[in-house]
Amino acid sequence: MPTLAPPADHRQRVDLTLIPDAPAAGRCRACGYLRHGLSAAARCPECGFDPAEPETSVAIVDDEAAHARLTTIGLVLLLTSTFTLLGVTLAMRFRDELGGSLVVVNFPGPKVWAAMLVQRSVGNYPGHWGVTGVVASVQTALAIWLVTSPRPARDFHHGETLRRLARWGTTALLGAGIGMTLSTQGIHWWSNDGRESFFVLLVCGVELPATLLLYLYLVRLASGDERAAMSLRLAGWIAVPLIAMAGAAMLLKEPIADKLPESMMPVGMAIYGPASVVGALLAFDGIMRLIRRHAVVGFGPWVKPVTGGGDAIAVVARQAVVRVRRNAAAFVLLAGLVGWLLMTLDELRSAMWMPRHFGVLGDLPYLGFVGPMLDASFLFNGHNVYTGTRTHYGRPTNAALWQAIVTLLVVWAITVRGNGGNETLRLVARWLCTIGIGAMLTIVAAAGPLQNDARAVLSQESKVRLVASGLLELPATLLLYGYLVTVANAHGRRDIAGCLAIAMLLAGSTLIVALITAASTDVVGRDWLDWHGSWAWIAGAATLGGLVVSAGLYATWCVGRLAATVLTSLSTRTQRVPQTR
């Protein structure tokens, strides 16, 4: 019996593979469907694309546009965090002496804020303003990382040293400020001595040099826009040094208060206040001009499909639906990476709400790793009641259970099958996180209220946290990073794979140091060898804080680069080509 040849459309139902961006003749420009037998003007039966319509692809793969997008997002985040940090600084208690809070605020514009870090260490228990200040300061550091993203290859040799100094210098200095303040075992609310000593140290040692580095790079970034460059020069090279140094001098107060007539103090404040505001307005003007300039380059092409009318939007939507259907695993991975990044600041906020610990470097070990990791601090988000020197944690609340579910969803999205990563690492990372979170929830729920009194010995809460960190956080974080290294290699990005490998080592090192330091509470008292509060203590806290924050932001940058790579591979016009059997 003769064999009938299959119809033409049947021969198209075969395995699909990716081909380069350029469309082949006789294929749909949007999805790559074979247009065999269709007229040149007919719509694509697969995605509905009209060949007569202009190209409306929104894929942007140009290095200059990508750099402009990152810079725009970073500058906007820098402005938003500035208003938050200004509010925290103004909410702090006024000084009783010369200048009041004006000298603590000093330059009320976009800068590296550090003086308000003192607020979390004031009193006996972390408060809303103190926690908000630490989280917003890390947002500022993240904003600076985005602003100082690598420039396009053709501009690589221009200002590369300054860019790296601005990125790593500001991060290390801000991390040092966080480390110094978190290591302090409480600052008295009604005593100016401790607070003002930190104010002088943070303003002179952190805010002034870090902000100068930031504005030096912003002026370089504004090359080609003379008005923005002039505003940033006046703000960063004149206003910031003069205002910050004058504020530091008034904080010291003793060398100048006795030598100047008392009548000059109001006059000095009347000049100092307007000068601060004018300098801040110049900085805002320059940064807003930079945002407008880079937004046009980075996001301008994305607006074209929207301004093209309803037909253009429909075409883009159809293309998106086709891509999602054909690249479901990659879209799930992208959602997981983005969710992991968004969870980082929430995890930092949970860690900063932990009650005060009295041991080696105070609360600094509980900062852990300021980057994407599997954080177990949400397990302790139970009802807490502060009584005397103890804080009792109750059973996990609904918020903690929801955080556990969100964490599991993120882990399962990152370890979804079909993205080319190592299968063994994928399965181990997924199920270790799942079983570990379930086991820790059971332990915390069964333990009931957890006593916290870490002045002399490890508290119940500290012991459970150490178990969660050693048996869940550390191995799960290393496994997730190890799996992402294989995913980056599968996408052909060996550079990102190398960065993720370094981030994995940094995450493991900082978490191990945090475990060792936190576990030393029961063998090391608050005044171990009488070095608490000494210069050695401050130097050690500043060094560890700088390393923790720098390592965390580096890991955040690496995970963000991988997410951008996945997004680019999805948004770039790819086609799936039927292969005839």
N, C-alpha and C positions, 0 to 999 in steps of 0.2 A: 504494500500500500504506500503510495507516494507521500512524502512528508511535506506538509504545508509550511511555507516560510512564515515566521511570525510577523505581525504587523510592525510598521515603523515605530509606533509609540511603545511597543513592547521592548524593542531593542534599546530603548532609553532607560529602562528600569534596571539599572545595574549599579555597581559600587561607585561611589562618588569620591573624588579626591580634589584637593586644592590645586589651583594653578595660579600663576602670577596675575598681577593687577590688570594687564592689558587684555581687553575682551577679544575673543576669537571671532572670526567672521561667521555670521549666521547664528550668533548667540545673543541672549538678552544682556544689555549692558548692566542691569541691576543685579540679576541672580545667576546668569550663565546658562539659562535654560535654552536647549536647542530649538531654534525657530524653524525647523524643517517643515516645509509645507505651508508656512504662514506668509502672508503678504508683508511687504516692507513696512506698511503703515499700521499693521495689526498690533493690538496690545498683547503683552506677554500673558499666556494663559496660566503661568505659574504665580507671578507676583503682580500682574496688572500694569506693568510699566509700559508707558507709551513712548515709542522710539522718536516721535516728533517732539517730545518735551526736551527742554535743555537739561544738561547734566546737573543734578542737584545733590550729588554726593557730599556729605558733611564730613568725610574723613579728612583729618588734618594730620599729616605725618611730617611736615616740615619742621626742622629743628628750631627755627626762629619762632614759629607760631607756638610750639610746645613750651619753649622758654618764656614767651610772653604770657601764656596762660598761667604757668606756675608763679611768675612774678606778680601778676595781677592778684591771684588768690592770696599770696603771701602779704602783699601790701594791704589788702582789705582786712586780713586777719590781724595785721599789726595795728591798724586803726581801731578795730573793735576791741582788742585786748587792752589798748591804751585807755579807753574810757572805763573799762572794768577796773583796771589797776589804779586809775586816778580816784575812782570811787572808794576803793579799799583804803588807799592812803588817807583820804579825807575822813574816813570813818574812824581812823585810829585816834587815840587820845591826844589832845593838844599838849604841846610842850608848855611848861610854866615859864621858861626863860625867853631869851632873845629870839624873835622871829616866829615863835609858835610853830604851827605845822607848815607854814610857807616854806621854810628852809628844808623840810623833809620832802615836800613835793618838788621844790626847786624848779625844774623844767617840766611844765605840765603838758608836754607834747609827746609824740611818738618817740619812745626811747626804750632802753632796757631798764625796767623798774626792779629795784631790789630792796629799798628801804622798807616797803610794806611787808616783806617776808618775816619781819619781826613779829607781826601780829599773831601768827599761829602759835608762837612760843609764849605769848602773854597769858597769864592766868594759869589755872589748874587743869583746863580741859580745852581741846581744840574747838574753836567756834566757827561760825559761818564765814565771817570775813577773813579769818586766817586761812581756812581751807580754800576759799575762792581766790585769794591772792596767790597761793602756791600754784594752783591749777592754771590760772591766767598767766602767770610768769612762764610756765612751760609752753603755753600757747604762743607767747611772744617768741620764745626760742624756736618753736616750730615755724612761725611766720618768717623768721630770719633765715631759716634753712631753705624755705621756698624761694625767698627773695634772692638768695645767693646760690640758686641752682646753676649748674654749669651752663655756660653760654654756648651758642652754636659753634661747630667745629672751626668755621672760618674766623671766628673771633676768639679762639681759645687762648691765643698767646697774649691777648690784651687784658691786663688786669687780673690774671689768674691768681697771682700771689695775694693780691689784695682781697680777692673773693674768698680764698681759703682762710685768710686771717680773720675776715669778718665773720665767716661761718663758725670756725672752730674757736676763735677767741671769745666771741660773745657767749657761745654755749658753755665753754669751760668756766668763764667768769660767773655767769649766772648760776651754774651748777655749784660753784664754790660758795656763793651766797646762800643757796638752799641748804648745802651741807652744814655751814656754820650755824645757821639758825635752827635747823632741826636737831643738831647735836646738843643744844642748850636745854638744860633741865628746868625750863620755866623762867620767865622774866617777870619781875614784880610790876604790877600795874601802876602802883602809886609812887614808884621810885623812878626818877629820870636817869639815874646813873647808868644802869644796865642798858636801857633802851637807847640812850644817846651814844653810848660807846659803839653799839651796833650800827646806829645811824651813820656815824662818821665813817666806820669801816666799810659799810655797804655803799654809801654815796661816793666816797673817794676811791675805794678799791674795786668796785663792781660797776656802778652806774656810769661814772665818768669815762673810764677807758673803753668799756663795751659800747657805749653810745657813740663815742668818737669813731670807733671802727665801723659801726653801722653807717654813719653818715658819710664817712670817706668812701664807702662803697656805693651808697646811694648817689653821690655826686658823680661817680664814675658811670653809674647806670643811666644817669640823666644826660650823658653826652649826646649832643645833637638837639637838645631842647634847652636853650640858653636861659629861659625864664625859670624853668624848674631847677636847673643847676644853680642859678643865682640864689633862689630861695633856700635851697638846701645848703649852699655854702654859708650863707649868713646865719642859718639856724645851727648847723652842725659845727662849723669852724669858729664861730664867734659866740653865739648865744649859749650853746651847751657848756663849753669850758668855763666861761665867765660866771654863768648862773650857778652851775654845780659847785665851782670852787668857792664862790661867795657864800653859798649855803653851807658848805663844809666849814668855812671859817666861822660863821655864826653859830654852828653847832658846837664848835670848840669854845667859843664865846669868851673864855678867860683872857686870851691874848689881846682881844680888841675891845672888850667891854670896859676895861679899866682905862684905856687910852683915849677913847672918844668921848666927847661931851654927850651928856644924856639927851640934849635937845636934838642931836643928829640922828638918833635912832628912828624916830618917826619919819624923818626925811629919807633915811636910807630905805626903810620899808616901802615908802611911797614910790621910790624909784625902782626897787627890786621887783615889786609885784607887777607893774606894767611891763618891765623888761622881760619877765618870764612869759607873760601872756603873748607879747609881740613875737618873741622867739618861737613859741609854740605855734602861733598862727602861720609864720613863715614856713615852718616844717610841714604843717598840714597842707599849705598851698603847694609846696613842691611835691609831696607824696600824691596828692590828688591829681596833679598834672601827670605824674608817672603812671598812675592807674588808668587815666584816660588814654594815654599813649599806648600802653601795652594791651589794654582791653581791645582796642581797635584791631591790633595785629593778631591777638590770640583768639578772640571770640567773634570778630567781624565776619569771617566766612561761615560761621555757624548760624548767623542770622539770616543769611540769604534764602534758605528754604522757607523760613517763616515769612519773610517779606515777599516771597514769590507767589503767595496766594494759596488758596485751598488745595489746588491740584498738586502744588509742590509739596505741601505738608502730607497729602495722601500718599504720594510716591515715597517720601521718606519713611512714612509709617509702614508701608508695605515692605520696603526693603528691610526695615528693622524686624518685622515679624518673620520674614524669611531667614534672616541671619540668626535670630533667637532659636528658631526651629531646627536649624541645621548645626548650630554650635551651642547646644544647651549646656553641655558640660563646662565649656569655657565661661559662659555667662554665670553659671552657679559659682565657679571658682572666683570670678571677679566680685560677685556679691559677697562671698565669704571674706575675701581680702579687704574690701572696703569696710565691712562690718567689724573685722578685727582691728582695723585702724581707728574706727570710731569708738570702740570700746576702751581704747588706751586711756583717754582722759577720764572716763568714768571710773576705771580701775585706780587711777591715781587719786581721784577724789575719795574713793572708798578707803584707800591706804592712809590718806591724810586725816580721815575722821577717826582713826584708831586712837585709843587713849594713850597717854604719855607713858613711856617706858624709861626706867632708870637703869642704865647699864652702859656698856661701851658705846660711845657716840650717840646716846639717847635714842631718838626716834629715827635716825638716819637709816639704820639697817632695814626698817620696815618700809622704806621707800622702794627697796628691792631693785627692780629694773624698769626704768621709765621708757618702755617701748612695748610693741606687741608681744604679748606672752599669754599663757593660760594663767590668769590670776585667780586665786582662791579666796581673796578677801571678802567677796560677796557672801561667803558662807557664814560670816560673822555679823551680818547685817540684821541681827535680831534686836529685840527691845532691850535698851540699856538704861539703867538707873544709876546715877552717880551718887554714892553715899560715902562721905568722908574721903578716904583714900582709895576706895575701891569702886570699880565699875562692873556691873553684872550684865552679862549678855544672855538674853533669853533664847528661846527656840527660833529657828529661822523663820522669818516673816514671809509673806507672800511675795514681797519685792525680791527677796533673796532667791526664792524658788523660780521666779520669772527670769532673774539674771542667770541662774543655772541653765534654764531652758534656752535662753538666747546664746549663751556660751556654747552649748552643745550644737545648736543650729549652725553657728559660725564654724565650729570644728568640722562638722559633717559637710558643710559647703566647701571648705578648703580641701578636704580629703575626698572630694567627689571623684568617681572613676571617669577616665577618659581624657585626662589632660597630659598623659605621657610620663607622669612621675613613677617612681619606684613603687611597685605594687605592695611589697612587703612593708616598707615604711608607711605607706598609706594606711594599710590595715592596722598596723601596730599603733600608730598615732591616733587613729579614730577610736579604737576600742579601749586603749589605755585611758584616754580622756573621758570616755563615756563611763567606764567602770569606776574610774577614780573619783569623778564628781559625784556619782551615785553613792559610793562608799563614804565620802566625806560628809555628804548631806545626812546620811544615816548616823554617822558618829556624832556630829554636832547636835542633831535632833535628840539622840539618846542621852547625850551628856547633860542637857538642860542648861541652866544658867552657868556661865563660865566666869569664875572669879578672876579678877585682874588686880594684882598688887605686885608689881615687879621691882619694888625698891630693894629687896634683899635676895629673893629667890625667884625662879621662873614661876609665873602664875599659870593657872590652868589654861587660860586663853592663849598665853604665849606658847605653851607646850603643844596645844592643838594646832596653832599656826605653824610651828616648826615642822610638825608631822605633815601638814598639808603642803608646805613648801618643799620639803625634802622628797616626799613620795609622789606628789602630783605636779606641782608647778615646774620644778626643775626638769624631770624627765620628759614631761609632756611638751614643754616649750622647746627643748632640744630636738625632739622628734618632729615637731611641726616645722621648724626651720630646716632640718635635714631633708624632709620631704619636699619643701619648696625649692631647695637647691636642685633636686632632680627635675622638678617642674620647669625651672628656669633653663636648665640644660636641654630639656625637650623642646623648648621654644627657640632654641638656638642662641640664647643669651648667656654665654659663658661669663661675661663680665658681671652680670647681675648674680649669677650663681656663685661667683667668687665673693661678691659683697655679702650675700646671704650666709655664706660659710663663715665669714669673719663675724657677722652679726650673731650667729649661733655661738661662736666662741666667747664673744663679749657677754652675751646673755648668760651663758653658763658660768662665766667667771664672776660676774657681779652677783648672781644669785647665790653662788657658793660663799662668797665673802659675806653677804648679808646673813646667810645661815650661821656661819661661824661666829660672826659678831653678835647676832641676837642670842645665840646659845650661850654666850659667855656671861650672860646676866647673872646666872646663879653662882659663878665662881669669881666674878669681878664686881666689886661694889662700886658705888657711885664715885667714890674718891680713890679709885685704884691708883696706888703709888703717888697720890696727891697731884695728879696731872690734869684732873678735870678743870676746865677753864683756863689752862695754861696756853701758851703760844703753840706748844706741840699738839695739844688737843685741837686748837683752832685750825692749825695747818693740816692735821690729819683729816679732820672733817671736811675742810675745803677741798682737799685733793680727792677724797672719796666721792664727795658730792659732784665735783666736776666730771669725774670719770663715769659715774652712774648716769648723769643727764646726757653727756656726750654719747655714751654707748647706746642709750635708749633712742635718742634722736637719729643716730646713724642707722639703727635697725628699722626705725619707722621709715626712713628715707629708702632703705632697700626694699621693704615690703611695698611701699608706694611705687617704686620703679617697676616692680614685677606686675602690680595691678595696672600700671600705665601700659606695659608691654602687652598684657592680655587685651586691654581695651583697644589698643592700636591694631592688633591682629583681627579684632572683631569689626572695628569701624572702617578699616581699609577695605576697599572694594575687592573682595575675594569671590571666586566663582567655583562651584563644584561641577566638575566636568564628568559627564557619563562616559564610561569606558565600555566599548562593545566587547562582548564575550567572544 
